Amino acid sequence: MENHEIIRSMIKSENEYMNHRMTWISAFNGFLFTGIAFAWDKSWVLVTVIAFLGMAISLTSGAALLAANRAFRELYDWWQKKKPADYDGPDVIGLPPRFKAGPGKWLNPWSIVPFLSAGAWLIIAITRLRM
């Protein structure tokens, strides 16, 4: 197996991990939001626990997604530095990562969604505790 095939395979794996994590965070949040809808008027303790669980899931998923995104970018950067001068095949990914640092990197769904979710859960917890 040549370097471009190995890097392409590794990038594909990281992309699959990111997809799974985004699916998990969406499923967990949907389940927890449904739970909160049923518990809102019944138990402030349960609502608060659900909200803090939602924050924890969102933040840990966010950390894992940021790590996978970093691995993705580092693999692509490695390929750009090490690809043979005479290589004329397709790139290892269809669209190179645009934002490596700065505010632009937060425009990716896998960067911002977990932290927006955690913020929503925090607002829910504060709202419920103030009632």
Secondary structure as a PSIPRED ss2 file (coil, helix, strand):
# PSIPRED VFORMAT (PSIPRED V4.0)

   1 M C   1.000  0.000  0.000
   2 E C   1.000  0.000  0.000
   3 N H   0.000  1.000  0.000
   4 H H   0.000  1.000  0.000
   5 E H   0.000  1.000  0.000
   6 I H   0.000  1.000  0.000
   7 I H   0.000  1.000  0.000
   8 R H   0.000  1.000  0.000
   9 S H   0.000  1.000  0.000
  10 M H   0.000  1.000  0.000
  11 I H   0.000  1.000  0.000
  12 K H   0.000  1.000  0.000
  13 S H   0.000  1.000  0.000
  14 E H   0.000  1.000  0.000
  15 N H   0.000  1.000  0.000
  16 E H   0.000  1.000  0.000
  17 Y H   0.000  1.000  0.000
  18 M H   0.000  1.000  0.000
  19 N H   0.000  1.000  0.000
  20 H H   0.000  1.000  0.000
  21 R H   0.000  1.000  0.000
  22 M H   0.000  1.000  0.000
  23 T H   0.000  1.000  0.000
  24 W H   0.000  1.000  0.000
  25 I H   0.000  1.000  0.000
  26 S H   0.000  1.000  0.000
  27 A H   0.000  1.000  0.000
  28 F H   0.000  1.000  0.000
  29 N H   0.000  1.000  0.000
  30 G H   0.000  1.000  0.000
  31 F H   0.000  1.000  0.000
  32 L H   0.000  1.000  0.000
  33 F H   0.000  1.000  0.000
  34 T H   0.000  1.000  0.000
  35 G H   0.000  1.000  0.000
  36 I H   0.000  1.000  0.000
  37 A H   0.000  1.000  0.000
  38 F H   0.000  1.000  0.000
  39 A H   0.000  1.000  0.000
  40 W C   1.000  0.000  0.000
  41 D C   1.000  0.000  0.000
  42 K C   1.000  0.000  0.000
  43 S C   1.000  0.000  0.000
  44 W H   0.000  1.000  0.000
  45 V H   0.000  1.000  0.000
  46 L H   0.000  1.000  0.000
  47 V H   0.000  1.000  0.000
  48 T H   0.000  1.000  0.000
  49 V H   0.000  1.000  0.000
  50 I H   0.000  1.000  0.000
  51 A H   0.000  1.000  0.000
  52 F H   0.000  1.000  0.000
  53 L H   0.000  1.000  0.000
  54 G H   0.000  1.000  0.000
  55 M H   0.000  1.000  0.000
  56 A H   0.000  1.000  0.000
  57 I H   0.000  1.000  0.000
  58 S H   0.000  1.000  0.000
  59 L H   0.000  1.000  0.000
  60 T H   0.000  1.000  0.000
  61 S H   0.000  1.000  0.000
  62 G H   0.000  1.000  0.000
  63 A H   0.000  1.000  0.000
  64 A H   0.000  1.000  0.000
  65 L H   0.000  1.000  0.000
  66 L H   0.000  1.000  0.000
  67 A H   0.000  1.000  0.000
  68 A H   0.000  1.000  0.000
  69 N H   0.000  1.000  0.000
  70 R H   0.000  1.000  0.000
  71 A H   0.000  1.000  0.000
  72 F H   0.000  1.000  0.000
  73 R H   0.000  1.000  0.000
  74 E H   0.000  1.000  0.000
  75 L H   0.000  1.000  0.000
  76 Y H   0.000  1.000  0.000
  77 D H   0.000  1.000  0.000
  78 W H   0.000  1.000  0.000
  79 W H   0.000  1.000  0.000
  80 Q H   0.000  1.000  0.000
  81 K H   0.000  1.000  0.000
  82 K H   0.000  1.000  0.000
  83 K C   1.000  0.000  0.000
  84 P C   1.000  0.000  0.000
  85 A C   1.000  0.000  0.000
  86 D C   1.000  0.000  0.000
  87 Y C   1.000  0.000  0.000
  88 D C   1.000  0.000  0.000
  89 G C   1.000  0.000  0.000
  90 P C   1.000  0.000  0.000
  91 D C   1.000  0.000  0.000
  92 V C   1.000  0.000  0.000
  93 I C   1.000  0.000  0.000
  94 G C   1.000  0.000  0.000
  95 L C   1.000  0.000  0.000
  96 P C   1.000  0.000  0.000
  97 P C   1.000  0.000  0.000
  98 R C   1.000  0.000  0.000
  99 F C   1.000  0.000  0.000
 100 K C   1.000  0.000  0.000
 101 A C   1.000  0.000  0.000
 102 G C   1.000  0.000  0.000
 103 P H   0.000  1.000  0.000
 104 G H   0.000  1.000  0.000
 105 K H   0.000  1.000  0.000
 106 W H   0.000  1.000  0.000
 107 L H   0.000  1.000  0.000
 108 N C   1.000  0.000  0.000
 109 P H   0.000  1.000  0.000
 110 W H   0.000  1.000  0.000
 111 S H   0.000  1.000  0.000
 112 I H   0.000  1.000  0.000
 113 V H   0.000  1.000  0.000
 114 P H   0.000  1.000  0.000
 115 F H   0.000  1.000  0.000
 116 L H   0.000  1.000  0.000
 117 S H   0.000  1.000  0.000
 118 A H   0.000  1.000  0.000
 119 G H   0.000  1.000  0.000
 120 A H   0.000  1.000  0.000
 121 W H   0.000  1.000  0.000
 122 L H   0.000  1.000  0.000
 123 I H   0.000  1.000  0.000
 124 I H   0.000  1.000  0.000
 125 A H   0.000  1.000  0.000
 126 I H   0.000  1.000  0.000
 127 T H   0.000  1.000  0.000
 128 R H   0.000  1.000  0.000
 129 L H   0.000  1.000  0.000
 130 R H   0.000  1.000  0.000
 131 M C   1.000  0.000  0.000
